[in-house]
């Protein structure tokens, strides 16, 4: 049986939930990685360490939410220096 590989788009709703339930609607990228890891519990490839890095494929997908402007594109959150802040639309 093939294991599910988490898509970046699958991180949006749980990430918004974490932001909404954090102080002032803000969350650091490192706290987002920890929170999403607890919620989603990545396995298989997602849990593997990237070659030459210290982070996993999954944590890189979470970081990509910032570099790909995923939340800003839809108006759900804005990028702040160390993470994200949810908007009213989010």
Residue pairs with C-beta under 8 A, 6 or more apart in sequence:
3 43
3 44
3 45
4 43
4 44
5 44
5 45
5 46
6 40
6 42
6 46
6 58
6 61
7 61
8 61
8 64
8 65
8 68
8 70
10 40
11 36
11 40
11 61
11 62
11 65
12 65
12 70
12 71
12 76
14 35
14 36
14 39
14 40
15 32
15 35
15 36
15 62
15 65
15 71
15 84
16 71
16 76
16 77
16 86
16 90
18 27
18 31
18 32
18 35
18 36
18 39
19 25
19 26
19 27
19 32
19 77
19 84
19 85
19 86
19 90
20 86
20 90
22 31
24 85
25 85
25 86
26 80
26 83
26 84
26 85
26 86
27 35
27 83
27 84
27 85
28 82
28 83
29 62
29 63
29 66
29 82
29 83
29 84
30 83
31 83
32 62
32 65
32 83
32 84
33 59
33 62
33 63
36 58
36 62
37 58
37 59
40 58
42 56
42 57
42 58
45 57
46 56
46 57
46 58
46 61
47 56
47 57
47 58
48 56
48 57
49 55
49 56
50 56
50 57
50 60
53 60
55 63
64 70
65 71
65 84
66 79
66 83
66 84
69 79
71 77
71 78
71 79
71 84
71 90
72 78
72 79
74 89
75 87
75 89
75 90
76 86
76 87
76 89
76 90
77 84
77 85
77 86
77 87
77 90
78 84
78 85
78 87
